[in-house]
């Protein structure tokens, strides 16, 4: 893109990143549908984690918020692998290698906000 080109417009619909069989992702998608909010769904299992998007989430929310240390995937990792996620760079590498350790859903809203997890309050 040329240096003087206008920025890309914000997406018209929220983009929800997650895994389709995750209960929290299901609740979030149902809430959006119930509010009549169309959204784009990005499936980590089929489409992977876009590195540039991950970097944007890390900048917006911080790696400690994004790394899910309570989930089944985290608990199944050996201690050595868990220890690699002791800082931002290690956590990023682990999230790219094991997308299921990302707290879900991650939502990019049309206004530029990024939310992690689901509650009706943070989706309003």
C-alpha positions as CSV (number, residue, x, y, z in Angstrom):
1,X,0.0,0.0,0.0
2,X,1.4,3.4,-0.9
3,X,2.4,5.6,2.0
4,X,-0.3,8.2,1.2
5,X,-3.1,5.6,0.8
6,X,-6.0,5.9,3.2
7,X,-6.3,3.3,5.9
8,X,-8.4,0.3,5.3
9,X,-11.9,0.7,6.5
10,X,-12.9,-1.1,9.7
11,X,-14.9,-4.3,9.1
12,X,-18.6,-3.8,9.0
13,X,-19.2,-6.9,11.2
14,X,-17.4,-8.2,14.3
15,X,-14.9,-11.0,13.6
16,X,-15.1,-13.7,16.3
17,X,-12.1,-16.0,16.5
18,X,-12.3,-19.3,18.3
19,X,-13.1,-23.0,18.1
20,X,-16.6,-24.1,17.2
21,X,-17.0,-26.8,19.9
22,X,-16.0,-24.4,22.7
23,X,-18.9,-23.7,25.0
24,X,-17.9,-20.1,25.5
25,X,-17.7,-19.5,21.8
26,X,-21.1,-21.1,21.3
27,X,-22.6,-18.8,24.0
28,X,-21.0,-15.7,22.3
29,X,-22.2,-16.7,18.9
30,X,-25.7,-17.3,20.2
31,X,-25.7,-14.0,22.0
32,X,-24.6,-12.2,18.8
33,X,-27.4,-13.9,16.9
34,X,-29.9,-13.1,19.6
35,X,-29.0,-9.5,19.3
36,X,-29.3,-9.6,15.5
37,X,-25.6,-8.9,15.1
38,X,-24.1,-10.6,12.0
39,X,-20.5,-11.6,12.5
40,X,-17.6,-13.4,10.8
41,X,-16.4,-16.6,12.4
42,X,-12.7,-17.5,12.1
43,X,-12.1,-21.1,13.2
44,X,-8.6,-21.6,14.8
45,X,-8.8,-25.3,14.1
46,X,-9.3,-25.0,10.3
47,X,-7.8,-21.6,9.6
48,X,-5.1,-21.3,12.2
49,X,-4.2,-18.1,14.0
50,X,-3.2,-15.3,11.8
51,X,0.2,-14.1,13.2
52,X,-0.5,-10.4,12.5
53,X,-3.9,-10.6,14.2
54,X,-2.3,-12.3,17.2
55,X,0.3,-9.5,17.4
56,X,-2.6,-7.0,17.4
57,X,-4.4,-8.8,20.2
58,X,-1.2,-9.1,22.2
59,X,-0.7,-5.3,21.8
60,X,-4.3,-4.6,22.8
61,X,-4.9,-7.0,25.6
62,X,-1.6,-8.3,26.8
63,X,-0.3,-11.8,26.7
64,X,-1.4,-12.6,30.3
65,X,-5.1,-12.0,29.3
66,X,-4.8,-13.9,26.1
67,X,-3.1,-17.0,27.4
68,X,-5.6,-19.4,28.9
69,X,-3.9,-21.2,31.8
70,X,-7.1,-22.7,33.0
71,X,-8.1,-24.7,30.0
72,X,-7.7,-28.4,29.2
73,X,-5.0,-27.8,26.6
74,X,-2.8,-25.9,29.0
75,X,-3.2,-28.6,31.7
76,X,-2.2,-31.3,29.2
77,X,1.0,-29.5,28.3
78,X,4.2,-30.8,30.1
79,X,5.9,-28.4,32.5
80,X,8.7,-27.7,30.1
81,X,6.3,-26.5,27.4
82,X,4.3,-24.4,29.9
83,X,7.5,-22.8,31.1
84,X,8.2,-21.5,27.6
85,X,5.2,-19.2,28.0
86,X,6.8,-17.3,30.9
87,X,7.1,-14.1,28.8
88,X,5.4,-12.4,25.8
89,X,7.6,-13.9,23.2
90,X,7.3,-17.4,24.6
91,X,3.5,-17.1,25.0
92,X,3.2,-15.8,21.4
93,X,5.1,-18.8,20.1
94,X,3.0,-21.2,22.1
95,X,-0.2,-19.6,21.0
96,X,0.8,-20.0,17.3
97,X,1.8,-23.6,17.9
98,X,-1.2,-24.5,20.1
99,X,-4.1,-22.2,19.2
100,X,-6.3,-23.9,21.8
101,X,-4.3,-22.1,24.6
102,X,-5.8,-18.8,23.5
103,X,-8.6,-17.7,25.7
104,X,-11.8,-17.7,23.6
105,X,-13.5,-16.0,22.0
106,X,-11.3,-13.2,20.7
107,X,-13.5,-10.6,19.0
108,X,-12.4,-7.7,16.9
109,X,-15.2,-5.2,16.9
110,X,-15.9,-2.7,14.1
111,X,-14.9,0.2,16.4
112,X,-11.4,-1.3,16.8
113,X,-11.9,-2.8,20.3
114,X,-10.7,-6.3,21.0
115,X,-12.4,-8.4,23.7
116,X,-11.3,-11.7,25.1
117,X,-13.8,-14.1,26.6
118,X,-17.5,-13.7,26.7
119,X,-19.9,-11.9,29.0
120,X,-23.0,-10.0,27.7
121,X,-21.6,-6.9,29.5
122,X,-18.3,-6.8,27.6
123,X,-20.2,-7.5,24.3
124,X,-22.5,-4.5,24.7
